[in-house]
Amino acid sequence: MCTAMSFTVANHHYFGRNLDLEISYGQQVVITPRNKPFNFHEVDDLNQHYALIGVAAVMNDYPLYFDAANEHGLAMGGLNYPDNAFYADSKAGYKNVASFELIPWVLGQCATVDEAKKLLTNVNVTNRQFSPNLPASPLHWLIADQTSAIVVESDRDGVHVYDDPVGVLTNNPSFPKQLFNLNNYRTLSANTLANTFSDQVNLTDYSRGLGTRNLPGGMDAESRFVRATFNKYNANWPEHDEIANITQLFHVMHSVEQQSGLDQVATNPAKFEYTIYTVGYDLDKGSLYYTTYTNNQINCVDMNKVDLASQQLTSYPFINQQAINHVN
Ligand SMILES: C[C@H](CCC(=O)NCCS(=O)(=O)O)[C@H]1CC[C@H]2[C@@H]3[C@H](O)C[C@@H]4C[C@H](O)CC[C@]4(C)[C@H]3C[C@H](O)[C@]12C
């Protein structure tokens, strides 16, 4: 499972993502500069494009992005959508883009969600594999800029592009069902509540936080969708303090993280999914902040510190070593 969300705090814009999985693909933080060509199989190559920063597995010098943001503050993440995602063969008259090409194709040439929506009209997400040992993954995608968000789902009946008014995405079921399910939680509250049970029954407010008692705590994707959305909208944001905002963003993302041991992998019962990494993109500055499961310290990679006019990928392996601050 995974969780992604966009945040806007006063005039600061962020995009967060947890990658929950039991295996690693050797992913790193990867910056693709403007002149490193993106070659696609059926749509036009992008020889010059917007620069990207994100998390990717680099195979044959090709960045297979899990999530990324471009220099204009458009961000995108691919999240598991098993049993629902359907990728078709190439179809005449469509923009045929393989699932693994979608992130560079969109972020390479769109600066905003509106531009992405236009580009995505008439797209057909194809079932082409990157290589024989990397079959296409069943994904859906969250795309967000500083002001809005959309979700892209390629189902059996075609590609859907939904407005995402809450800027959150997890996994199954499909996005419209996740959004509708929020209605079931409309009485959740971060406030101290009155007794609406009955004025004939004496019920006391015996503990702080009772308004969140029915906030779902599960690892499942529906629970995380509700929890992530509630926590995002109710978190106090310091607004003008960048470090405090980043810190709060990580608190929200970690409120839906998967602790190892809680989510068994059905096909491999000895394994458990866990939050391998959490990223928080500063969409205004082009910085990527991250923590990993074994390193709670927030690390930062700034895309503007590399030569964005070059042609070479720059990769930074995740720092997984826990940094304990020994005080005596
Ligand atoms: C599985 C990952 C999503 C995390 C998630 O939702 N896990 C839940 C697993 S489960 O439902 O609970 O079983 C996704 C996110 C990005 C994906 C990767 C990226 O799409 C990049 C390439 C794309 C290639 O087609 C396949 C390998 C791959 C390297 C993908 C492997 C895998 O599908 C990743 C890592």
The ligand as a MOL file (V3000), in Angstrom:
LIG
                    3D

  0  0  0     0  0            999 V3000
M  V30 BEGIN CTAB
M  V30 COUNTS 35 38 0 0 0
M  V30 BEGIN ATOM
M  V30 1 C 4.6310 -1.4350 -5.6590 0
M  V30 2 C 4.9010 0.0700 -5.6520 0
M  V30 3 C 3.7030 0.7870 -5.0660 0
M  V30 4 C 3.6870 0.6530 -3.5950 0
M  V30 5 C 2.4750 -0.0610 -3.2060 0
M  V30 6 O 1.3900 0.4320 -3.3540 0
M  V30 7 N 2.6810 -1.2860 -2.6940 0
M  V30 8 C 1.6230 -2.1100 -2.2460 0
M  V30 9 C 1.8650 -3.5500 -2.5950 0
M  V30 10 S 0.3910 -4.4140 -2.3330 0
M  V30 11 O -0.5940 -3.9130 -3.2700 0
M  V30 12 O -0.0290 -4.1680 -0.9770 0
M  V30 13 O 0.7020 -5.8250 -2.5720 0
M  V30 14 C 5.1460 0.6130 -7.0610 0
M  V30 15 C 5.2420 2.1510 -7.0740 0
M  V30 16 C 6.1620 2.5170 -8.2290 0
M  V30 17 C 6.4200 1.1790 -8.9300 0
M  V30 18 C 7.6670 1.0870 -9.8030 0
M  V30 19 C 7.6620 2.1880 -10.8580 0
M  V30 20 O 6.4390 2.1900 -11.5590 0
M  V30 21 C 8.8470 2.0310 -11.8200 0
M  V30 22 C 8.9860 0.6310 -12.4380 0
M  V30 23 C 7.9360 0.3970 -13.5140 0
M  V30 24 C 8.0970 -0.9860 -14.1510 0
M  V30 25 O 7.0750 -1.1570 -15.0840 0
M  V30 26 C 7.9880 -2.0630 -13.0840 0
M  V30 27 C 9.0410 -1.8620 -12.0150 0
M  V30 28 C 8.9750 -0.4640 -11.3480 0
M  V30 29 C 10.2690 -0.3630 -10.5200 0
M  V30 30 C 7.7300 -0.3180 -10.4450 0
M  V30 31 C 7.6840 -1.4040 -9.3420 0
M  V30 32 C 6.4780 -1.2270 -8.3780 0
M  V30 33 O 5.2890 -1.4420 -9.0410 0
M  V30 34 C 6.4360 0.1910 -7.7700 0
M  V30 35 C 7.6430 0.3060 -6.8470 0
M  V30 END ATOM
M  V30 BEGIN BOND
M  V30 1 1 1 2
M  V30 2 1 2 3
M  V30 3 1 2 14
M  V30 4 1 3 4
M  V30 5 1 4 5
M  V30 6 2 5 6
M  V30 7 1 5 7
M  V30 8 1 7 8
M  V30 9 1 8 9
M  V30 10 1 9 10
M  V30 11 2 10 11
M  V30 12 2 10 12
M  V30 13 1 10 13
M  V30 14 1 14 15
M  V30 15 1 14 34
M  V30 16 1 15 16
M  V30 17 1 16 17
M  V30 18 1 17 18
M  V30 19 1 17 34
M  V30 20 1 18 19
M  V30 21 1 18 30
M  V30 22 1 19 20
M  V30 23 1 19 21
M  V30 24 1 21 22
M  V30 25 1 22 23
M  V30 26 1 22 28
M  V30 27 1 23 24
M  V30 28 1 24 25
M  V30 29 1 24 26
M  V30 30 1 26 27
M  V30 31 1 27 28
M  V30 32 1 28 29
M  V30 33 1 28 30
M  V30 34 1 30 31
M  V30 35 1 31 32
M  V30 36 1 32 33
M  V30 37 1 32 34
M  V30 38 1 34 35
M  V30 END BOND
M  V30 END CTAB
M  END
